[in-house]
Amino acid sequence: MIGIARNKVAAWRRSRGVRREQHGVSAIADLPDEHRLTEIWDAQCRESVLKNAMKSLREDGETAPATIAAFELYVIEDRPPAEVAETLGLSVRAVYLAKHRCLQRLKGIIAALTAAYELA
């Protein structure tokens, strides 16, 4: 699939060259090689899976909103546990438990999404 995408981009760039929109520039001179395109594709897939997993975690109703908020502040925003606890009115232990619970749920959601999209 990466090869098809690369060829389509090259064809598009060639067509722009024929129309003289860009003079003196090769249509495929600055295209990344297939290995780099694969890396970019994989990174985009992982990002998409993670975004969908977080959305699912928030919307499924199985995890308390305070738990999700503690997880996001501690893990995603990289705030210290004591600061998160004070901000949300929780104990530091509750922040660590929120991280553990959310990570456990996310592992299951990510595994399901990965299997659904055959990204494993």
WOFENLIN-V956857 format. One record per backbone hydrogen bond with DSSP energy under -0.5 kcal/mol. CO is the residue of the C=O (numbers start at 1). NH is the residue of the N-H. Records with the same first field share a line. If there is no record, write none. Layout:
CO=NH ; NH
//
This chain:
1=5
2=6
3=7
4=8
5=9
6=10
7=11
8=12
9=13
10=14
11=15
12=16
13=17
14=18
15=19
16=21 ; 22
17=20
22=25
24=26
28=31
33=37
34=38
35=39
36=40
37=41
38=42
39=43
40=44
41=45
42=46
43=47
44=48
45=49
46=50
47=51
48=52
49=53
50=54
51=55
52=56
53=57
54=58
55=59
56=60
64=68
65=69
66=70
67=71
68=72
69=73
70=74
71=75 ; 76
72=77
73=79
80=84
81=85
82=86
83=87
84=88
85=89 ; 90
91=95
92=96
93=97
94=98
95=99
96=100
97=101
98=102
99=103
100=104
101=105
102=106
103=107
104=108
105=109
106=110
107=111
108=112
109=113
110=114
111=115
112=116
113=117
114=119
115=118
//
